[in-house]
């Protein structure tokens, strides 16, 4: 059941909670750390959300690389996550930001990569006769 879960929905939900529900401004500093060089590293909420979405996309790509029978369900659900993300991007002001655009594009990459990996895996697994 977990293999068919579209993990990119987690990135969209984290954005929705932080920006939509909590109303946090994207430019606000999330945290800062002093570096050994003497410089101060600071990360905004926007950058933190993009880091989270990138990590989630990695796990989604790992999930897409497995050739399981429930991958079709995962691809369909990933497509629904992208469509829902696209609709809220267009219709809700809190989601009409560059940060959410990048999260939405990650959802699209998940859909395209998932289908592409499945097609390539199916093509590789299908052999006819001696193909040396």
N, C-alpha and C positions, 0 to 999 in steps of 0.2 A: 504494500500500500504506500509506503514512504517513497518508493522509487518512482511512483507516478505523480508525486506532489511537485508542483512547480515552485521551486525555491525562490524564484525572482519575486513572487508575491510577497515574500518577507521584506525585501528591499522597498517595495511600494508601500507596504503597511508601516514600516518604520518611518518613512517619509510622512505618511498620512498622520501618524501619531505625533511626531515631533513638530511638524509645521501646521497641519490642519487642526489637530486637537489641542496641543499644548500652545500653539501660536508662537513658537520660538522663531526669531528672525534668523535667516540663513547666514547673515554676515557676522553674527555674534560669535565670539571666541568660545569654543567648546573646552579647550584646555591648552596649557602652555608648559613647555619644559625648557630649562636652561641646558644648553649644549656645552660640551667641553671646550669648544672654540670661543665661548663667551657670548655667542649669539643666542637669542631666545627663539625657540621653535614654537609656533602657535598654530593651532588648527581650528578653523571655523566649523560651524555646524554643517555647512554645505559640503566642505571637504570631508568631514567625518562621514556624512551620509554617502558620499561617492565612494569612500573606502569600503564601507559596509557593502554597498551594492556590487563593487568589484569582487570582493571575497565571495559573496553569494553567487555571482556569475561564474566564478571558478568552480564552485561545487556543482552548479547546474551543468557546466560543460563536462565535468567528470561523470555526472549522472547520464548525460546524453551519449557518452562514449560506450556505455554498457549496452550490449545487444540483448535486450530483454523484450518479452512480449508486451509488457505494459508500457513500453516507450511510446507507442502510438497515443495512449491516453495522456502521457506526460506532454507530448508535443501539442496535442489539442488543448490541454489546460494552459500550457505556456502561451499559445495563441490567444486564448481568452484573456490572460493577464495582460498581454500587449494591447489588445483591443480596448480593454477597460482602462488601461493607463493612457492610451491615446485619447479616449473620450474625456477622462477627467482633466487631462492636459488642456484640451480645447474648451471645456465647459466650466471648470472651477478656478477662480483667480489664484487661490493659494498654490495650485499645482502648475500654473503657467510660468514657471521659472526655468532658467538654464539648468539648474541642478536636476529638476525633475525631467527635463528633456533628455539629459544624459542617462538618467535611470531608465526612462522609457526606451531610449535607443539600446540600452543593455538588454531590455526585454526583447526587442526586435532581434538583436544578435543571438539571443538564446533560441528564439524560434528558428531563425535561418540556420544556425549551426546545428541545432538538433535534427532538423530534417536532412541537412546535408550529410551529417555524420551517419544517420540511419541509412541513407541511400548508398553511401560509400561502403558501409559495412555490409549491407545486403548484396551489393555488387561483388564485393570481395568474397563473400561466403558462397556465392553461386558459381559453381564451376561445372563446365560441360566437357567431359572427356579429358584427354591428356593435354594440358596447356603449358607444357615445359618450353 
